[in-house]
Amino acid sequence: MTPTVSIGLMGTTPADVLRRLAPRVEQLGFGALWLNDVPGGDSLTGLRATAEVTGSLRLATGVIPVDRRPAASLDLSGLPPARTSLGIGSGAAAKPLGLVRDAVRALRERTSAEIVVGALGPRMRRMAAEESDGVLLNWLTPDAAGIAMRELDADAAAALRSGVRGVLYIRTIIEPAARAQLETEASKYGSFPSYAANFARLGFEAIDATIDDAEGLAAYLREPAGVDGERAPDEIVLRAITPNSTLRELESFVEHAAGWIRAD
């Protein structure tokens, strides 16, 4: 099955930009609009603005750090549960596994929305397969994504669960003018000890897990060939990297990305 393709933006994207951009994202057939959550950029506020101007586009957070924003504190009003995906992560928690598990369970009591866990290591991915509706993966090449999906399916099967989704965030540019921003983003993540260790274990650098053309996207959309149990992610999120994150740049991004999908 061909993965759903979605768009990811910064949580600091202004509400007026979201209101103008989101209808076009929906019209072009993208599955969801994902917003990250940072200080000064409340993903839930941005998604409420998006919900007001869309009818079928999924609304997703990628991800809310529950060490900074506990599950009980989240304002879920104005977000239709049937088309909302609540992505949560551990942030900088000292004991991340228990914190995120408790947050998943707390959100289950509050909403029927899909709950997705941002997971880097195998223990968090296993917990996500046992407790949540999906795993949000990050900074993986197509080959590494296929292996991660095989492991996710095995973890879900061991927990006697089915339908646990794998979602992959991929930093993406559509023009050379955004190359510097992409390289800065890759270098930043490569400097984080947890990510650096993961890149070393997997044998590639952060910049290798990015997209800058149609063929790059096609590599993620193709099913792995001849490897038992490996498969493409259920959803690919093209995290838009542009020079200045203006409305014009983001409009151009979604139009180009839609063209890549049609060309595949």
C-alpha positions in Angstrom: 0.0 0.0 0.0 1.3 3.4 -0.9 1.9 5.6 2.1 -0.2 8.6 2.9 1.8 11.8 2.3 1.3 14.7 4.7 2.8 18.2 5.3 4.7 19.2 8.4 5.2 22.8 9.6 6.7 24.6 12.5 4.4 25.2 15.5 5.3 28.9 15.3 3.6 29.2 11.9 1.2 32.2 12.3 -2.5 31.3 12.5 -3.3 33.5 9.5 -0.8 31.6 7.4 -2.3 28.3 8.5 -5.8 29.5 7.6 -4.7 30.5 4.1 -2.4 27.5 3.5 -4.4 24.6 5.0 -7.3 24.6 2.5 -4.8 24.2 -0.4 -3.1 21.4 1.5 -6.4 19.7 1.7 -7.3 20.4 -1.9 -4.1 18.9 -3.1 -4.9 15.6 -1.4 -2.4 15.5 1.4 -3.4 13.4 4.4 -2.7 15.7 7.3 -1.1 18.9 8.5 1.4 18.2 11.3 2.6 21.0 13.6 5.5 20.6 16.0 5.2 22.0 19.5 7.8 24.4 20.8 7.9 27.3 23.4 6.1 30.1 21.6 4.5 27.7 19.1 1.5 25.9 20.6 0.6 23.2 18.1 -3.0 22.8 19.4 -3.7 26.5 18.9 -2.5 26.2 15.3 -4.5 23.1 14.7 -7.7 24.8 16.0 -7.1 27.5 13.3 -6.6 24.8 10.7 -9.7 22.9 11.8 -11.8 26.0 11.2 -11.0 26.2 7.4 -10.8 22.4 6.5 -13.2 19.6 6.5 -11.3 16.3 6.0 -7.6 17.2 6.5 -6.2 15.4 9.5 -4.8 17.6 12.3 -1.7 16.3 14.0 0.9 17.3 16.6 4.4 16.2 16.0 5.2 16.1 19.0 4.0 17.6 22.2 6.7 17.1 24.9 4.8 15.9 27.9 7.6 16.8 30.3 6.8 20.4 29.5 3.1 20.0 28.8 1.5 17.3 30.8 -1.4 15.4 29.3 -3.9 16.8 31.8 -3.0 20.4 30.8 -3.7 20.1 27.1 -6.6 22.1 25.7 -8.2 19.7 23.2 -11.2 21.9 22.5 -12.0 22.7 18.9 -10.2 19.6 17.6 -12.6 17.0 16.1 -11.4 13.7 17.6 -12.2 11.8 14.4 -9.5 13.7 12.4 -7.0 14.5 15.2 -3.7 12.7 15.8 -2.1 13.7 19.1 1.6 13.1 18.8 3.4 13.2 22.1 7.0 12.6 23.2 9.2 12.6 26.3 11.1 15.9 25.7 14.0 16.0 28.2 12.4 13.8 30.8 14.8 11.9 33.1 12.4 8.9 33.1 10.9 9.1 29.7 9.3 5.6 29.3 7.0 5.8 32.3 6.1 9.5 31.7 5.0 8.9 28.1 3.1 5.6 29.0 1.2 7.5 31.7 0.5 10.3 29.2 -0.9 7.9 26.6 -3.2 6.4 29.2 -4.3 9.8 30.5 -5.2 11.0 27.0 -7.1 7.8 26.4 -9.4 8.8 29.2 -10.0 12.3 27.7 -10.4 11.7 24.0 -11.0 9.2 21.2 -8.4 10.9 19.0 -5.5 8.9 17.6 -2.5 8.9 19.9 1.0 8.6 18.4 4.3 8.4 20.3 7.5 10.0 19.1 10.1 7.3 19.6 13.8 7.1 18.9 15.0 4.0 20.7 13.7 0.4 20.7 12.2 0.5 24.2 10.0 3.6 23.5 9.0 2.1 20.2 8.0 -1.1 21.9 5.9 0.7 24.5 4.3 2.7 21.8 3.3 -0.5 19.9 1.8 -1.8 23.1 -0.1 1.3 24.3 -0.6 3.8 21.5 -2.1 3.9 18.0 1.2 4.7 16.2 4.8 5.6 16.3 6.3 8.8 14.9 9.7 8.1 13.5 12.3 10.6 12.7 15.6 11.0 10.7 15.6 7.6 8.9 16.7 6.7 5.4 14.4 4.5 3.3 16.3 1.4 4.2 16.3 2.2 7.9 12.6 3.0 7.8 11.8 -0.4 6.3 13.7 -2.1 9.2 11.9 0.1 11.7 8.5 -0.8 10.3 9.4 -4.5 10.5 10.3 -4.1 14.1 7.1 -2.1 14.8 5.0 -4.8 13.3 6.8 -7.5 15.4 6.3 -5.5 18.6 2.6 -4.9 17.9 2.1 -8.6 17.1 3.9 -9.6 20.3 1.4 -7.4 22.2 -1.5 -9.0 20.2 -2.3 -5.6 18.6 -3.0 -4.8 15.0 -3.3 -1.5 13.1 -0.4 0.3 14.9 0.8 2.9 12.4 4.3 4.0 11.6 4.6 7.7 10.6 7.9 9.1 9.4 8.9 12.7 9.6 11.3 13.7 6.8 12.9 17.2 6.5 12.4 18.3 2.9 13.3 21.2 0.6 12.1 22.0 -2.9 14.7 24.6 -3.9 18.5 25.1 -3.5 17.9 28.3 -1.7 16.7 26.3 1.3 19.8 24.1 1.4 21.6 26.1 4.1 18.5 25.8 6.4 18.3 22.0 5.8 22.0 21.6 6.6 21.6 23.6 9.7 18.7 21.5 10.9 20.6 18.3 10.1 23.7 19.5 12.0 21.6 20.5 15.0 20.1 17.1 15.3 23.5 15.4 14.6 24.9 17.3 17.6 22.4 15.9 20.1 24.0 12.9 21.9 21.0 10.6 21.6 20.6 11.3 17.9 24.4 11.1 17.3 24.5 7.7 18.9 21.5 6.5 16.8 23.1 7.8 13.6 26.3 6.0 14.4 24.5 2.8 15.2 22.5 3.0 11.9 25.5 4.0 9.8 24.4 7.3 8.2 24.3 11.0 8.9 21.3 13.2 9.4 21.6 14.8 6.0 21.3 11.4 4.4 17.7 11.1 5.8 16.3 14.2 4.0 14.6 14.9 0.7 15.4 17.5 -2.0 13.8 16.1 -5.1 11.0 13.8 -6.5 13.3 10.8 -6.6 14.1 11.3 -3.0 10.4 11.1 -2.1 9.9 8.1 -4.4 12.5 6.2 -2.5 10.5 6.5 0.7 7.2 5.6 -1.1 8.5 2.4 -2.6 8.1 -0.9 -0.7 11.4 -2.4 0.1 12.3 -5.1 -2.5 13.0 -8.6 -1.5 13.3 -8.1 2.3 10.9 -10.2 4.3 8.8 -8.2 6.7 10.1 -4.8 5.7 7.7 -2.2 4.4 7.3 1.5 3.8 5.8 3.6 6.6 2.0 4.1 6.7 2.5 7.9 6.5 5.2 10.2 5.3 5.3 13.7 6.7 7.2 16.2 4.5 8.5 18.6 7.1 8.8 21.8 5.0 12.1 23.6 5.2 12.1 26.9 3.3 14.4 30.0 3.5 12.0 32.2 5.5 8.8 30.2 6.1 6.7 32.8 4.4 3.2 32.0 3.1 4.5 32.3 -0.5 7.3 29.9 0.2 5.0 27.4 1.9 2.5 27.6 -0.9 5.3 26.9 -3.4 6.4 24.0 -1.2 3.0 22.2 -1.1 2.5 22.7 -4.9 5.9 21.3 -5.7 5.5 18.4 -3.3 2.1 17.5 -4.8 3.8 17.5 -8.2 6.4 15.0 -7.0 3.6 12.7 -5.8 1.8 12.9 -9.2 5.1 12.1 -10.9 5.8 9.0 -8.9 
